[in-house]
């Protein structure tokens, strides 16, 4: 029963929240349904692409480099920044 609720929670989160996961090289390994809906890209188009596909011109490159550095620590990391949409 616990797994059922966990699965339902994740499905609701994926459907209603804009989020993604990337590997330490910055390649997208997961994108939520909501991110696809907002961006105009399909999951197939995004998986394997660099996370920088969403980089807005106002976001400095050093900020992205810091994000990738934190990802290399292999610990959860949350970031909120401006992105481009299709």
SVG drawing of the C-alpha trace seen along z (x, -y; Angstrom):
<svg xmlns="http://www.w3.org/2000/svg" viewBox="-2 -39 34 41">
<polyline fill="none" stroke="black" stroke-width="0.4" points="0.0,0.0 2.9,-2.4 4.3,-1.9 0.9,-2.6 0.7,-6.0 4.4,-6.7 3.7,-6.0 0.5,-8.1 2.4,-11.0 5.2,-10.8 2.7,-10.7 0.9,-13.8 4.2,-15.6 5.3,-14.7 2.1,-15.8 1.8,-19.1 5.4,-20.3 8.1,-21.6 11.2,-19.6 14.0,-17.6 17.0,-15.5 20.4,-15.7 23.5,-13.6 26.9,-15.1 27.6,-16.1 24.4,-18.1 22.5,-15.7 18.8,-15.4 17.9,-12.0 14.3,-12.8 11.8,-15.5 8.4,-15.9 5.2,-15.9 4.6,-19.5 8.0,-20.6 7.3,-19.1 3.9,-20.8 5.3,-24.2 8.4,-23.9 6.7,-22.5 9.3,-19.7 8.5,-16.0 10.3,-13.7 12.0,-12.0 13.3,-15.3 14.7,-16.3 16.2,-13.1 19.9,-13.1 20.1,-16.7 22.1,-19.2 20.2,-20.9 21.5,-24.2 18.8,-23.8 16.7,-25.8 19.3,-28.4 17.9,-31.9 20.3,-34.7 20.0,-36.5 21.5,-33.5 25.2,-33.8 27.4,-30.9 29.2,-30.8 25.8,-30.1 25.4,-27.0 29.0,-25.9 28.3,-26.2 25.2,-24.1 27.2,-21.4 29.8,-21.5 27.2,-20.9 25.8,-18.0 29.2,-16.4 28.9,-16.0 26.1,-13.4 23.8,-15.0 20.4,-16.4 20.4,-19.9 17.6,-22.3 17.8,-25.4 15.3,-27.9 16.2,-30.1 14.8,-31.6 14.5,-29.3 13.6,-29.6 10.5,-27.9 9.9,-26.8"/>
</svg>
